[in-house]
């Protein structure tokens, strides 16, 4: 009988946190679309863009909204952004899993916003598997996969192992199933596949543009035909890890891990450092009726490959500047905004029913 009191305590604490702001607001804003970015390079407008800037400038998110529970970025908590109609809300979460989880919980519990029918777009750049796609390409995720693992230093692992990472509850990499009761269920977050497929259908024919330097760079990925293609839109899974990893061995682990946890239904496309944190928070906010997990989308775009060009070392590749950062940011906004504009243009329909259902 403690669960209702715990829920009330959580909501009460959230209400106290933003009470000064809630009192000035007569009722919660019925937000239609939430855009979540993880980082910004400098300001939200007018300088070198990070993940938030194009959204602020191009979607006219001109109104600044204090966010006491936001990411603690200099010179303090990063404010939210909204348009004048208060229908679209932008949040910068901060990078890594802990910031993603905390920021999503803070936003979801904020009483100033009604997010119960909001479409939530997790939108950012990532490392792309050259077997899946190219720099600038965009992947709509059907699954978000986490990396809670057992680990042995590769120098000490059995000689017949491909790498030193394997599931909690298992005794070696790549066991035949994920049925052991001790395994971490937080390694798998199925998305609304019908919504992901609908979003893909709206964006699959978009021209994502290209860049001559990026084109010359990707041509060096001999033996990886998808890596050599111009940027495109596809369906592919998001692998979240607090390890900023790189290289062919870790790439193989991510491919195998994604295949294992999705029971062969998913294919690894993008690696990033936040998405399982976002989805873990959303999993808890759903039963509180704060958000609708069926309305959540994950869109990641490749800013760099997650392994080096043939003949080059991983350290060189890992520490190099992102050659495709700007291209990936453009793809993220173009694909994401195309979908959100479609949803908001026919709001009575999509308020009542999620696409594909």
Rosetta silent file (secondary structure, phi, psi, omega in degrees, C-alpha in Angstrom):
SEQUENCE: XXXXXXXXXXXXXXXXXXXXXXXXXXXXXXXXXXXXXXXXXXXXXXXXXXXXXXXXXXXXXXXXXXXXXXXXXXXXXXXXXXXXXXXXXXXXXXXXXXXXXXXXXXXXXXXXXXXXXXXXXXXXXXXXXXXXXXXXXXXXXXXXXXXXXXXXXXXXXXXXXXXXXXXXXXXXXXXXXXXXXXXXXXXXXXXXXXXXXXXXXXXXXXXXXXXXXXXXXXXXXXXXXXXXXXXXXXXXXXXXXXXXXXXXXXXXXXXXXXXXXXXXXXXXXXXXXXXXXXXXXXXXXXXXXXXXXXXXXXXXXXXXXXXXXXXXXXXXXXXXXXXXXXXXXXXXXXXXXXXXXXXXXXXXXXXXXXXXX
SCORE:     score description
SCORE:     0.000 S_00000001
   1 L     0.000    5.888 -177.877    0.000    0.000    0.000 S_00000001
   2 L   -83.194  -20.835 -172.820    3.026    2.267   -0.083 S_00000001
   3 H   -60.212  -45.249  178.458    3.069    2.859   -3.848 S_00000001
   4 H   -60.005  -38.605 -179.889    0.340    5.552   -3.998 S_00000001
   5 H   -68.396  -35.007  176.828    2.026    7.525   -1.212 S_00000001
   6 H   -64.758  -43.805  179.339    5.393    7.295   -2.965 S_00000001
   7 H   -60.690  -45.020  179.559    3.846    8.566   -6.177 S_00000001
   8 H   -63.093  -37.485  179.756    2.227   11.478   -4.331 S_00000001
   9 H   -65.503  -40.420  178.875    5.511   12.308   -2.616 S_00000001
  10 H   -64.038  -46.497 -179.925    7.363   12.417   -5.915 S_00000001
  11 H   -65.088  -37.125  178.662    4.772   14.655   -7.511 S_00000001
  12 H   -65.338  -41.130  178.766    4.697   16.900   -4.445 S_00000001
  13 H   -63.595  -40.976  178.430    8.469   17.303   -4.517 S_00000001
  14 H   -64.666  -39.969  179.571    8.358   18.192   -8.197 S_00000001
  15 H   -64.170  -39.123  178.548    5.597   20.712   -7.568 S_00000001
  16 H   -65.241  -35.442 -177.309    7.602   22.377   -4.790 S_00000001
  17 H   -62.550  -39.897 -176.149   10.626   22.628   -7.063 S_00000001
  18 L  -110.691   16.237 -176.120    8.799   24.681   -9.673 S_00000001
  19 H   -53.030  -45.006 -179.650    6.139   26.243   -7.444 S_00000001
  20 H   -58.999  -32.859 -179.023    7.185   29.865   -8.093 S_00000001
  21 H   -81.645  -37.165 -178.514    6.819   29.298  -11.826 S_00000001
  22 H   -66.456  -35.036 -179.076    3.630   27.230  -11.618 S_00000001
  23 H   -63.996  -31.377 -179.456    1.853   29.919   -9.574 S_00000001
  24 L   -79.654   -6.817 -176.100    2.413   32.408  -12.386 S_00000001
  25 L  -118.150  121.853 -171.412    0.891   29.956  -14.850 S_00000001
  26 L   -68.198  -39.024  178.966   -2.839   29.267  -14.525 S_00000001
  27 L  -150.675  160.025 -177.084   -2.827   25.779  -16.048 S_00000001
  28 L   -61.922  143.913  174.727   -0.319   23.437  -17.702 S_00000001
  29 E   -73.579  129.290  177.306    0.607   24.119  -21.287 S_00000001
  30 E   -81.853   87.314 -175.326   -0.686   21.301  -23.527 S_00000001
  31 L   -71.639  133.706  178.584    2.556   20.612  -25.357 S_00000001
  32 L   -93.168  -35.433 -177.209    2.206   18.883  -28.717 S_00000001
  33 E  -140.556  133.820  174.455    5.875   18.175  -29.469 S_00000001
  34 E  -115.947  127.429  175.286    8.969   17.917  -27.290 S_00000001
  35 E  -108.188  125.513 -179.209   12.407   18.044  -28.889 S_00000001
  36 E  -112.562  119.330  173.040   15.250   16.685  -26.768 S_00000001
  37 E  -112.067  160.932 -175.726   18.845   17.604  -27.586 S_00000001
  38 L  -106.950  -24.451 -176.933   21.874   16.589  -25.519 S_00000001
  39 L  -152.576  158.776  170.470   24.434   19.361  -26.019 S_00000001
  40 L  -135.719  144.839 -176.337   25.051   22.825  -27.367 S_00000001
  41 L   -73.691  -44.012 -179.794   28.443   24.242  -28.333 S_00000001
  42 L  -142.280 -110.260  177.266   27.847   27.762  -27.035 S_00000001
  43 L   -82.873  168.651  179.714   24.664   29.798  -27.116 S_00000001
  44 L   -76.064  -15.339 -179.527   21.334   28.523  -28.372 S_00000001
  45 L  -142.376  153.086  164.072   21.425   30.921  -31.324 S_00000001
  46 L    80.043    5.337  178.989   23.860   32.774  -33.535 S_00000001
  47 L  -136.789 -156.176  179.106   27.090   30.818  -33.156 S_00000001
  48 L   -64.255  126.147 -173.068   28.509   27.374  -33.933 S_00000001
  49 L   -78.468  142.526  162.601   25.530   25.005  -33.746 S_00000001
  50 L  -106.617 -154.586 -175.175   25.101   22.058  -31.445 S_00000001
  51 L   -72.179  -23.217 -174.961   22.053   19.822  -31.360 S_00000001
  52 L   -89.397  -29.471 -163.776   19.654   22.494  -30.073 S_00000001
  53 H   -62.146  -45.529 -179.379   20.485   25.533  -32.196 S_00000001
  54 H   -61.713  -36.184  178.308   18.753   24.686  -35.471 S_00000001
  55 H   -65.064  -44.137 -179.743   15.581   23.849  -33.570 S_00000001
  56 H   -63.761  -47.081 -174.893   15.609   27.151  -31.694 S_00000001
  57 H   -73.787  -43.062 -171.126   16.332   29.252  -34.773 S_00000001
  58 H   -89.374  -23.359  176.870   14.237   27.458  -37.381 S_00000001
  59 L  -101.309    7.315  176.556   11.233   26.494  -35.243 S_00000001
  60 L    55.505   48.467  174.536   11.146   29.921  -33.565 S_00000001
  61 L   -84.529   67.340 -169.289   11.593   28.603  -30.048 S_00000001
  62 L   -84.287  -21.326 -176.412   12.160   32.184  -28.967 S_00000001
  63 E   -86.722  126.416  179.750   10.645   32.087  -25.500 S_00000001
  64 E   -92.497  128.937 -177.273   13.055   31.147  -22.718 S_00000001
  65 E  -121.274  119.775  178.557   11.531   29.138  -19.851 S_00000001
  66 L   -56.812  141.963 -176.913   13.438   28.654  -16.602 S_00000001
  67 L  -135.333   84.362 -175.378   14.088   24.997  -15.843 S_00000001
  68 L   -57.552  -27.914 -179.067   15.209   24.488  -12.236 S_00000001
  69 L   -93.834   11.196 -175.396   15.628   20.745  -12.765 S_00000001
  70 L   -76.363  177.067 -179.162   17.655   21.098  -15.944 S_00000001
  71 L   -62.377  136.536 -177.743   21.198   20.060  -16.731 S_00000001
  72 E   -83.272   80.252 -179.337   23.766   21.962  -14.659 S_00000001
  73 E  -108.207  143.746 -179.984   25.675   23.523  -17.517 S_00000001
  74 L   -54.776  135.529    2.326   27.667   26.809  -17.184 S_00000001
  75 L   -94.123   27.472 -179.681   26.521   29.285  -16.032 S_00000001
  76 E   156.928 -162.455 -179.710   23.752   27.191  -14.453 S_00000001
  77 E   -59.901  134.495 -179.246   20.696   25.161  -15.353 S_00000001
  78 L   -78.961  127.579 -176.629   20.016   25.286  -19.074 S_00000001
  79 L   -70.657  157.357  169.810   16.647   26.868  -19.821 S_00000001
  80 E   -79.993  166.035  176.368   13.896   25.309  -21.888 S_00000001
  81 E  -131.655  141.311  177.208   12.763   26.868  -25.148 S_00000001
  82 E  -143.879  160.627  175.075    9.239   27.172  -26.548 S_00000001
  83 L   -83.710  173.259 -175.055    7.393   28.864  -29.393 S_00000001
  84 L   -68.120  -24.236  178.750    4.880   31.642  -28.804 S_00000001
  85 L   -83.429   -9.402 -178.003    1.952   29.209  -29.075 S_00000001
  86 L    59.146   39.311  176.930    3.493   26.958  -26.399 S_00000001
  87 L  -105.185  -24.139  177.489    2.949   23.909  -28.588 S_00000001
  88 E  -120.471  135.110 -177.747    6.598   22.900  -29.088 S_00000001
  89 E  -126.411  133.592  177.392    9.085   22.597  -26.254 S_00000001
  90 E  -113.307  132.823  177.971   12.855   22.129  -26.538 S_00000001
  91 E  -125.736  135.961  170.002   15.025   20.661  -23.785 S_00000001
  92 E  -103.286  118.875 -170.288   18.800   20.316  -23.617 S_00000001
  93 L   -87.922  -25.858 -163.536   19.525   17.362  -21.345 S_00000001
  94 L    88.436  151.423 -176.950   23.287   17.308  -21.043 S_00000001
  95 L   -86.078  164.316  179.856   25.324   14.367  -22.315 S_00000001
  96 L    82.431  161.647 -172.731   25.785   10.883  -20.799 S_00000001
  97 H   -62.688  -40.039 -176.354   23.232    8.519  -19.306 S_00000001
  98 H   -66.534  -40.547  177.579   22.959   10.143  -15.896 S_00000001
  99 H   -67.701  -40.358  179.067   22.148   13.569  -17.338 S_00000001
 100 H   -60.776  -46.151 -178.531   19.672   12.106  -19.818 S_00000001
 101 H   -64.038  -49.363 -176.605   17.816   10.217  -17.098 S_00000001
 102 H   -64.829  -42.834 -178.790   17.709   13.080  -14.612 S_00000001
 103 H   -65.913  -40.916  179.463   16.675   15.714  -17.163 S_00000001
 104 H   -64.910  -40.917  177.411   13.910   13.541  -18.598 S_00000001
 105 H   -64.045  -42.646 -179.298   12.516   12.847  -15.140 S_00000001
 106 H   -62.581  -42.812  179.125   12.652   16.535  -14.233 S_00000001
 107 H   -67.847  -44.152 -177.260   10.801   17.528  -17.398 S_00000001
 108 H   -63.102  -30.048 -178.773    8.260   14.734  -17.117 S_00000001
 109 L   -94.833   -0.271 -177.989    7.347   15.685  -13.541 S_00000001
 110 L   -71.598  116.900 -175.243    7.229   19.432  -14.168 S_00000001
 111 L   -71.880   -6.022  178.864    3.599   20.486  -13.445 S_00000001
 112 L   -75.313  -13.351 -173.562    3.825   23.458  -15.809 S_00000001
 113 E  -126.180  134.978  170.709    3.537   21.153  -18.821 S_00000001
 114 E   -96.729  104.240 -178.147    0.920   18.649  -19.923 S_00000001
 115 L  -104.876   12.488 -172.571    2.968   16.059  -21.815 S_00000001
 116 L   -64.659  -26.032  177.935    0.338   13.330  -21.717 S_00000001
 117 L  -120.249   14.831 -178.838   -0.275   13.578  -25.479 S_00000001
 118 L   -74.327  141.638  167.331    3.068   15.037  -26.511 S_00000001
 119 E   -88.706  122.833 -175.899    5.163   13.441  -29.216 S_00000001
 120 E  -104.957  120.135  179.880    8.678   13.278  -27.802 S_00000001
 121 E  -109.721  110.696  172.264   11.541   13.355  -30.293 S_00000001
 122 E   -85.586  116.780 -162.353   14.959   12.366  -28.960 S_00000001
 123 E  -136.031  114.686  179.977   17.131   13.984  -31.596 S_00000001
 124 E  -169.848  176.856 -179.068   20.895   14.032  -31.867 S_00000001
 125 E   -89.401  165.995 -174.587   24.116   13.013  -33.546 S_00000001
 126 E  -162.371  171.731  169.863   25.933    9.732  -33.054 S_00000001
 127 E   -85.102  131.823 -175.966   28.655    7.426  -34.285 S_00000001
 128 E  -104.970  137.767  174.962   27.412    5.405  -37.253 S_00000001
 129 L   -70.321  119.480 -178.607   28.327    1.808  -38.030 S_00000001
 130 L   -64.033  -16.255  173.767   29.916    1.897  -41.521 S_00000001
 131 L   -74.033  -24.743 -178.243   28.277   -1.446  -42.230 S_00000001
 132 L   -92.922  -46.727 -171.944   24.880    0.225  -41.775 S_00000001
 133 L  -161.274 -167.977 -173.458   25.253    3.703  -43.218 S_00000001
 134 L  -118.124  166.429  174.819   27.233    6.825  -43.954 S_00000001
 135 L   -61.185  133.815 -176.161   28.059   10.088  -42.251 S_00000001
 136 L    92.902  -14.125  178.928   25.013   12.352  -42.405 S_00000001
 137 L   -72.604  158.040 -175.131   22.605    9.406  -42.603 S_00000001
 138 E  -123.302  136.551 -179.469   19.606    9.235  -40.252 S_00000001
 139 E  -123.452  122.715  169.948   18.263    6.224  -38.350 S_00000001
 140 E   -87.752  123.592 -172.575   14.797    5.912  -36.812 S_00000001
 141 L   -88.038  135.330  170.295   15.151    3.430  -33.955 S_00000001
 142 L   -94.936  -19.967  177.305   12.831    0.497  -33.353 S_00000001
 143 E  -142.752  145.056  165.552   14.855   -0.435  -30.274 S_00000001
 144 E  -110.162  129.627 -176.769   17.135    1.342  -27.842 S_00000001
 145 E  -116.118  136.704  177.659   19.768   -0.985  -26.392 S_00000001
 146 L  -101.021  178.695 -173.879   21.807   -0.384  -23.234 S_00000001
 147 L  -128.461   41.716  173.981   25.229   -1.651  -22.191 S_00000001
 148 L   -74.259  112.121 -170.051   24.909   -3.081  -18.684 S_00000001
 149 L  -138.720  162.358  159.330   27.598   -5.773  -18.952 S_00000001
 150 E   -89.247  148.771 -176.529   30.138   -7.913  -17.254 S_00000001
 151 E  -140.617  136.417  170.654   33.629   -7.039  -18.428 S_00000001
 152 L  -121.542  134.697  175.309   37.030   -8.688  -18.490 S_00000001
 153 L   -54.259  129.268 -177.196   40.073   -6.819  -19.702 S_00000001
 154 L   -54.166  -25.480  179.483   40.760   -8.222  -23.195 S_00000001
 155 L   -72.570  -14.692 -177.843   44.337   -9.006  -22.151 S_00000001
 156 L  -115.374    1.010 -175.708   42.991  -11.458  -19.562 S_00000001
 157 L   -80.145  158.801  174.420   40.023  -12.979  -21.390 S_00000001
 158 L   -55.196  144.616 -171.381   39.981  -16.556  -22.754 S_00000001
 159 L   -65.459  -22.122 -177.921   41.762  -16.726  -26.077 S_00000001
 160 L   -92.465    4.645  178.609   38.693  -17.925  -28.003 S_00000001
 161 L   -84.177  144.041  177.897   36.516  -14.947  -26.945 S_00000001
 162 L   -77.140  -23.365 -179.665   35.890  -12.177  -29.516 S_00000001
 163 L  -166.876  172.514 -173.292   35.892   -9.507  -26.769 S_00000001
 164 L   -97.852   19.529 -177.241   35.681   -9.223  -22.992 S_00000001
 165 E  -113.873  134.306  179.945   32.037   -8.096  -22.628 S_00000001
 166 E  -156.458  161.293 -172.299   29.136  -10.422  -21.850 S_00000001
 167 L   -68.421  148.093  168.770   25.739  -10.251  -20.104 S_00000001
 168 L   -60.538  129.462 -176.268   25.239  -10.308  -16.366 S_00000001
 169 L    99.289  -15.379  178.027   24.112  -13.842  -15.600 S_00000001
 170 L  -100.788  170.516 -179.107   26.067  -15.350  -18.495 S_00000001
 171 L  -115.303   -3.027  179.133   29.496  -16.974  -18.438 S_00000001
 172 L  -163.879  166.350  177.807   30.776  -15.898  -21.858 S_00000001
 173 L   -63.126  153.561  171.699   29.939  -13.570  -24.760 S_00000001
 174 L    53.979   55.651  173.030   26.975  -14.228  -27.039 S_00000001
 175 L   -65.408  163.850 -173.643   24.937  -16.795  -25.068 S_00000001
 176 L   -70.552  -18.569 -179.420   22.096  -18.405  -27.019 S_00000001
 177 L  -150.982  171.698  177.532   19.304  -16.462  -25.282 S_00000001
 178 L  -116.787   36.667 -173.650   18.581  -13.572  -22.906 S_00000001
 179 L   -89.896   -8.469 -176.587   16.167  -15.481  -20.681 S_00000001
 180 L   -60.434  131.300 -175.581   18.236  -15.624  -17.482 S_00000001
 181 L   -66.156  -19.463 -179.021   16.232  -13.923  -14.688 S_00000001
 182 L   -85.635   -5.407 -176.665   19.314  -12.127  -13.337 S_00000001
 183 L   -74.846  152.072 -174.578   20.008  -10.294  -16.589 S_00000001
 184 L   -79.582  112.721  178.423   19.443   -6.566  -16.742 S_00000001
 185 H   -68.787  -16.693  178.851   16.184   -5.795  -18.476 S_00000001
 186 H   -69.811    1.843  175.857   17.372   -2.178  -18.759 S_00000001
 187 H   -86.004   -2.974 -178.136   19.384   -3.300  -21.773 S_00000001
 188 E  -140.458  122.512  174.604   16.307   -3.326  -24.011 S_00000001
 189 E  -126.973   97.509  176.488   13.733   -0.606  -24.666 S_00000001
 190 E   -68.102  132.847  175.193   11.398   -1.483  -27.542 S_00000001
 191 L   -87.477  174.330  172.211   10.094    1.609  -29.290 S_00000001
 192 L   -75.024   99.238 -173.290    6.695    1.976  -30.945 S_00000001
 193 H   -61.842  -38.680 -179.692    7.673    0.207  -34.164 S_00000001
 194 H   -63.641  -38.286  177.831    4.603    1.413  -36.057 S_00000001
 195 H   -69.544  -40.913  178.361    5.409    5.016  -35.199 S_00000001
 196 H   -61.976  -42.388  179.684    9.074    4.540  -36.167 S_00000001
 197 H   -67.595  -36.278  176.732    8.041    3.028  -39.494 S_00000001
 198 H   -64.896  -45.153  178.693    5.572    5.867  -40.078 S_00000001
 199 H   -61.451  -41.151  176.618    8.277    8.452  -39.336 S_00000001
 200 H   -60.422  -42.447 -179.060   10.617    6.654  -41.712 S_00000001
 201 H   -62.756  -32.249  179.786    7.953    6.712  -44.437 S_00000001
 202 H   -74.140  -19.346 -169.698    7.617   10.497  -44.069 S_00000001
 203 H  -121.750   -7.632 -170.490   11.367   11.039  -44.444 S_00000001
 204 L   -63.432  -23.958 -178.020   12.812    8.227  -46.565 S_00000001
 205 L  -101.780    8.411  179.007   12.804   10.285  -49.767 S_00000001
 206 L   -67.427  145.246  171.231   14.290   13.461  -48.280 S_00000001
 207 L   -89.189  109.613 -176.275   17.445   14.866  -49.832 S_00000001
 208 L   -84.579    1.139 -179.575   19.809   15.136  -46.859 S_00000001
 209 L    76.531 -176.853 -178.962   22.438   17.022  -48.828 S_00000001
 210 L  -160.622  177.139 -178.122   26.121   16.225  -48.930 S_00000001
 211 L  -146.188  134.461 -175.434   29.570   17.713  -48.456 S_00000001
 212 H   -63.424  -39.056  178.806   32.594   17.315  -50.716 S_00000001
 213 H   -66.961  -40.738  177.659   35.004   16.725  -47.831 S_00000001
 214 H   -65.194  -41.851  178.996   32.684   14.143  -46.297 S_00000001
 215 H   -59.173  -46.089  179.606   32.251   12.477  -49.686 S_00000001
 216 H   -63.985  -36.691 -179.546   36.022   12.183  -50.159 S_00000001
 217 H   -68.258  -46.404 -175.757   36.402   10.820  -46.637 S_00000001
 218 H   -69.551  -24.079  177.476   33.710    8.153  -46.926 S_00000001
 219 L   -64.454  -17.726  178.614   35.151    6.920  -50.225 S_00000001
 220 L   -78.857   -7.683  178.675   38.119    5.679  -48.196 S_00000001
 221 L   -86.629   65.445 -179.851   35.863    3.109  -46.479 S_00000001
 222 L   -65.958  133.383 -177.251   36.638    0.490  -49.097 S_00000001
 223 L    93.034   -2.583  178.516   34.678   -2.696  -48.461 S_00000001
 224 L  -123.180   81.385 -173.182   31.836   -0.845  -46.728 S_00000001
 225 L   -60.366  -34.949  179.314   29.353   -0.024  -49.518 S_00000001
 226 L   -69.927  -31.275  178.302   26.780    1.584  -47.212 S_00000001
 227 L   -68.124  -25.408 -177.217   29.441    3.857  -45.748 S_00000001
 228 L   -87.795   -6.034 -179.732   30.252    5.142  -49.235 S_00000001
 229 L   -75.335  154.551  168.192   26.675    6.149  -50.040 S_00000001
 230 L   -61.147  159.813 -179.281   25.420    9.731  -49.845 S_00000001
 231 L   -54.298  138.412 -179.014   23.443   10.412  -46.636 S_00000001
 232 L  -143.880  170.387  179.447   20.144    8.525  -46.472 S_00000001
 233 E  -107.312  136.659  178.830   17.311    7.731  -44.048 S_00000001
 234 E  -148.891 -179.054  172.639   16.783    4.236  -42.672 S_00000001
 235 E  -104.460  124.649 -178.354   15.513    2.144  -39.799 S_00000001
 236 L  -165.949  154.019 -169.178   18.233    1.145  -37.361 S_00000001
 237 E   -87.639  156.059 -178.139   18.820    0.703  -33.664 S_00000001
 238 E  -107.529  123.577 -179.238   20.436    3.017  -31.131 S_00000001
 239 E  -106.498  116.268 -176.153   23.088    1.592  -28.786 S_00000001
 240 E   -99.643  134.977 -179.678   23.579    3.661  -25.619 S_00000001
 241 L  -154.813  138.929  172.208   26.796    3.521  -23.605 S_00000001
 242 L   -77.412  -10.578  170.743   28.648    5.705  -21.133 S_00000001
 243 L   -79.745  125.112  172.894   31.807    4.341  -22.748 S_00000001
 244 L   -87.397   81.117 -169.911   32.871    6.600  -25.609 S_00000001
 245 L   -93.800  169.480 -177.341   34.151    3.595  -27.496 S_00000001
 246 L  -161.207  153.119  172.041   35.650    3.157  -30.952 S_00000001
 247 L   113.443  163.830 -174.675   37.062    0.502  -33.239 S_00000001
 248 H   -65.415  -36.872 -177.940   36.186   -2.658  -35.142 S_00000001
 249 H   -68.628  -46.453  178.062   36.107   -4.934  -32.080 S_00000001
 250 H   -66.784  -33.623  176.403   33.714   -2.731  -30.134 S_00000001
 251 H   -62.756  -41.499  177.566   31.648   -2.244  -33.277 S_00000001
 252 H   -63.794  -39.857  176.551   31.308   -6.012  -33.573 S_00000001
 253 H   -59.624  -45.437 -178.873   30.261   -6.168  -29.925 S_00000001
 254 H   -63.247  -39.749  176.776   27.564   -3.541  -30.518 S_00000001
 255 H   -62.899  -47.542 -178.817   26.264   -5.440  -33.548 S_00000001
 256 H   -65.720  -42.332 -177.600   26.184   -8.746  -31.650 S_00000001
 257 H   -63.492  -44.366  179.138   24.717   -7.161  -28.501 S_00000001
 258 H   -63.930  -44.710  178.672   21.925   -5.456  -30.433 S_00000001
 259 H   -60.547  -42.365 -176.868   21.112   -8.653  -32.309 S_00000001
 260 H   -66.397  -49.289 -175.114   21.062  -10.660  -29.075 S_00000001
 261 H   -71.232  -27.157  179.618   18.846   -8.323  -27.042 S_00000001
 262 L   -94.340    8.015 -179.931   16.365   -7.758  -29.874 S_00000001
 263 L    56.291   38.570  176.633   16.182  -11.489  -30.628 S_00000001
 264 L    80.998    0.558 -177.724   17.471  -10.844  -34.127 S_00000001
 265 L   -85.293  -22.020 -176.409   14.816   -8.251  -34.948 S_00000001
 266 L  -107.988  159.913  176.875   17.089   -5.215  -34.661 S_00000001
 267 L  -131.273  129.507 -178.906   20.211   -4.058  -36.464 S_00000001
 268 E   -65.183  131.021  178.745   22.834   -1.831  -34.882 S_00000001
 269 E  -127.210  -47.881 -170.949   23.109    1.548  -36.610 S_00000001
 270 E  -130.263  143.009  174.231   24.118    4.314  -34.188 S_00000001
 271 E  -117.169  134.618 -176.568   26.092    4.560  -30.972 S_00000001
 272 E  -149.849 -172.322 -171.044   25.483    7.361  -28.477 S_00000001
 273 L  -127.076   21.000 -174.060   25.587    8.086  -24.720 S_00000001
 274 L  -139.565  -28.293 -159.816   22.035    8.947  -23.649 S_00000001
 275 H   -65.692  -35.067  177.246   19.121    7.036  -25.140 S_00000001
 276 H   -69.839  -26.858  173.307   18.698    4.219  -22.620 S_00000001
 277 H   -66.435  -46.558  175.878   18.707    6.897  -19.902 S_00000001
 278 H   -56.973  -47.831 -174.114   15.891    8.786  -21.624 S_00000001
 279 H   -71.393  -30.381  174.846   13.923    5.598  -22.123 S_00000001
 280 H   -63.825  -40.704  176.762   14.470    4.423  -18.549 S_00000001
 281 H   -66.894  -43.691 -179.684   12.933    7.660  -17.289 S_00000001
 282 H   -62.908  -36.266  177.492   10.066    7.443  -19.783 S_00000001
 283 H   -59.152  -33.236  179.776    9.403    3.865  -18.665 S_00000001
 284 H   -87.582  -30.467  179.458    8.767    5.215  -15.153 S_00000001
 285 H   -72.777  -26.493 -178.805    6.908    8.353  -16.191 S_00000001
 286 H   -58.426  -53.102  179.835    4.401    6.329  -18.215 S_00000001
 287 H   -64.036  -19.052  174.586    2.617    4.696  -15.260 S_00000001
 288 L   -82.850   -0.686 -179.687    2.412    8.132  -13.634 S_00000001
 289 L    61.124   31.512  177.415    0.465    9.273  -16.733 S_00000001
 290 L   -91.268  -33.038  176.990    2.984   12.030  -17.312 S_00000001
 291 L  -139.368  166.110  176.652    4.034   10.885  -20.788 S_00000001
 292 L  -115.440  108.970 -176.259    2.883    8.327  -23.349 S_00000001
 293 H   -61.092  -23.295  178.724    5.712    5.964  -24.305 S_00000001
 294 H   -70.662  -12.709 -177.859    3.901    5.107  -27.554 S_00000001
 295 H  -104.599   17.047 -177.160    4.514    8.699  -28.690 S_00000001
 296 E  -100.850  135.233  178.061    8.298    8.634  -28.257 S_00000001
 297 E  -127.563  143.779  174.544   10.691    8.596  -31.224 S_00000001
 298 E  -118.273  119.823  178.678   14.479    8.259  -31.343 S_00000001
 299 E  -124.506  117.134  177.766   16.250    9.769  -34.350 S_00000001
 300 E  -120.079  143.759 -179.409   20.036    9.643  -34.532 S_00000001
 301 E  -126.217  143.737 -173.192   22.253   10.920  -37.351 S_00000001
 302 E   -79.949  117.334  175.070   25.855    9.968  -38.074 S_00000001
 303 E   -96.422  -18.916 -178.228   28.450   12.651  -37.365 S_00000001
 304 E  -160.317  159.358  172.062   31.373   10.214  -37.550 S_00000001
 305 E   -80.997  152.514 -178.277   32.052    6.557  -38.144 S_00000001
 306 L   -92.802    8.302  175.513   32.533    4.405  -35.038 S_00000001
 307 L  -150.111  156.976 -171.853   35.570    2.630  -36.485 S_00000001
 308 L   -76.797  166.141  171.294   38.541    3.805  -38.565 S_00000001
 309 L   -63.325  149.762  174.689   39.137    3.700  -42.289 S_00000001
 310 L   -52.848  131.890  179.373   40.924    0.591  -43.523 S_00000001
 311 L    89.641    1.542  179.849   44.631    1.004  -42.851 S_00000001
 312 L  -119.463  158.341 -175.556   44.171    3.538  -40.021 S_00000001
 313 L   -90.718  147.746  178.789   44.343    3.169  -36.252 S_00000001
 314 H   -58.242  -38.887 -178.188   41.343    3.521  -33.887 S_00000001
 315 H   -63.038  -41.813  177.441   43.069    6.137  -31.721 S_00000001
 316 H   -59.815  -45.374 -177.441   43.656    8.361  -34.737 S_00000001
 317 H   -69.243  -40.954 -178.231   40.027    8.023  -35.789 S_00000001
 318 H   -63.941  -39.402 -173.372   38.607    8.474  -32.288 S_00000001
 319 H   -91.297   -2.925  179.313   40.486   11.689  -31.547 S_00000001
 320 L   -75.067  149.452  174.885   39.931   13.364  -34.934 S_00000001
 321 L   -60.551  152.794  178.112   37.365   16.195  -35.210 S_00000001
 322 L   -69.236  110.891 -179.457   33.944   15.197  -36.500 S_00000001
 323 L   -71.619  -23.699 -176.660   34.201   15.727  -40.230 S_00000001
 324 L  -113.183   23.885 -177.015   30.433   15.346  -40.610 S_00000001
 325 H   -59.487  -50.008 -178.383   29.128   17.224  -37.571 S_00000001
 326 H   -64.925  -40.982  179.343   27.333   19.990  -39.473 S_00000001
 327 H   -61.705  -41.651  179.595   25.913   17.536  -42.013 S_00000001
 328 H   -66.969  -38.792  178.002   24.566   15.335  -39.214 S_00000001
 329 H   -65.271  -39.499  177.080   22.955   18.290  -37.426 S_00000001
 330 H   -63.692  -43.499  179.140   21.242   19.345  -40.651 S_00000001
 331 H   -62.589  -40.910 -179.049   19.933   15.793  -41.173 S_00000001
 332 H   -61.329  -45.840  179.831   18.681   15.614  -37.599 S_00000001
 333 H   -69.186  -44.450 -175.862   16.672   18.819  -37.926 S_00000001
 334 H   -61.721  -49.387 -179.861   15.387   18.096  -41.445 S_00000001
 335 H   -67.287  -45.889 -177.969   14.123   14.583  -40.664 S_00000001
 336 H   -64.992  -44.711 -178.600   12.848   15.446  -37.205 S_00000001
 337 H   -67.980  -34.627  177.269   11.075   18.644  -38.199 S_00000001
 338 H   -57.813  -43.787 -179.567    9.445   16.962  -41.194 S_00000001
 339 H   -70.822  -46.001 -178.006    7.800   14.445  -38.874 S_00000001
 340 H   -66.546  -37.227  176.762    6.826   16.934  -36.162 S_00000001
 341 H   -62.124  -39.399  177.977    5.355   19.360  -38.696 S_00000001
 342 H   -62.617  -44.860 -179.502    3.219   16.533  -40.075 S_00000001
 343 H   -64.659  -43.438 -175.522    1.954   15.650  -36.610 S_00000001
 344 H   -76.825  -25.798  179.775    1.219   19.227  -35.613 S_00000001
 345 H   -69.643  -26.742  179.389   -0.441   20.147  -38.923 S_00000001
 346 L  -123.450   53.591 -169.496   -3.170   17.566  -38.317 S_00000001
 347 H   -61.839  -43.446  179.959   -3.237   17.812  -34.544 S_00000001
 348 H   -54.520  -38.990  179.424   -6.854   16.767  -33.823 S_00000001
 349 H   -68.587  -48.328 -173.813   -6.201   13.477  -35.610 S_00000001
 350 H   -83.239  -14.973  169.027   -2.820   12.771  -34.066 S_00000001
 351 H   -65.021  -43.099 -174.901   -3.853   13.962  -30.606 S_00000001
 352 H   -80.962  -31.757 -173.111   -6.462   11.234  -30.569 S_00000001
 353 L  -143.201  130.672  178.112   -4.522    8.506  -32.344 S_00000001
 354 L   -73.687  135.544  178.966   -0.846    7.687  -32.778 S_00000001
 355 L   -51.833  137.725  178.086    0.141    7.122  -36.426 S_00000001
 356 L    91.149  -10.068 -177.993    0.049    3.479  -37.434 S_00000001
 357 L   -97.466    0.000    0.000   -2.412    2.426  -34.732 S_00000001
